[in-house]
Amino acid sequence: MFTNLYHYRAAITDILDDNSCVADIELGFNICLYSTVLQLNRVAVIKGKNNSAKSFLKKLLIHKTVTLETIENRKYGYTVEIWVGDNAGKRINVNDLLVEKKLAKYIH
């Protein structure tokens, strides 16, 4: 079963593949984790659309400040939900947005 842990501010510095990225994460108290590889929670890119998803994520996330929600996952260790702000200041869940754009599907 998944357990929600914490929320952190982070800057996405690279998109590795269909559902992995690299981030510099601010933990608080002037402590940062640099170049941390993150696995997206709940989603997997649909076969044949890897380049589209990777390109979409790069345009959406690279060098932007996001919020990470860490999720404890028995199979993968820790995974993340990524939240980014839109032009109106509304927070958007990137994991769900990939599914909405038909670039990914939900996994269990």
PyMOL commands that set and color helices and strands:
alter all, ss='L'
color gray80, all
select helices_A, chain A and resi 50-61+94-100
alter helices_A, ss='H'
color red, helices_A
select strands_A, chain A and resi 3-17+20-28+31-39+43-45+65-73+77-85+91-93+104-106
alter strands_A, ss='S'
color yellow, strands_A
deselect
rebuild
show_as cartoon
